[in-house]
Amino acid sequence: LENRPETNARTEHFHDDLERGTVASMDVAGAPYHLWGYAVKHQAFCMARMPDLRSDGKAPYERRWGRPYDGVLCPFGCRCTYLLNKEEREKFGNRTAEGIVIGIARLGRFVVLDTKDYVNKTKARVFTIRDVQIHRDQFPMKDNKLCDDEDGMEILNKMFVEYRDRRPGTTQTTFVDKHNVL
């Protein structure tokens, strides 16, 4: 029946679980509210790959594709170290950089927020990458006092734009300069 949530028990229960899981993962990560969209996508991805309460003990992914998920799951907002592209690194400089995992993409790729740019409040760089080492027990946003003031929150909200992974196997990077945002 229309406009009656009690008639859609399964859907309402799923959305309740999704919301509670998202809130819990954002709280553990110490993530600011403007990352809510990424957190919801991450939570839905993980819920589809974990066994649910049905009698067969399988995950929705396994029921759909006939095989268990063999990829890596990680917590939202955890620290990662990723491999820099050849163009981004100096000849004798570091080959890796620090990032924050804010999602899981297709083909074993992770959605990463560049930590250095995030902390400096100059631009936000969000990209997908496969070459990453995940530190599941470290949450850099929890220790960072970046979002304590309203001005900092306003700057961060203007910095973020949604990424789209248009082709499998490609990395799309979004650069937003806080001075050029409308």
Protein Blocks (a to p, Z undefined) as FASTA:
>chain_A
ZZilklmmmlmmmmmmmmmmmmmmmmmnopafklmmmmmmmmmmmmmmgccfbfnopafk
lmmnopacfbdcddehiacdddddfklpcfklcfbdcdddfbdcehhiacdddfklmmno
maccddddfbdcddfkbcfklmpcklmpmklmmmmmmmpccdddfbghiacdddddfklp
ZZ
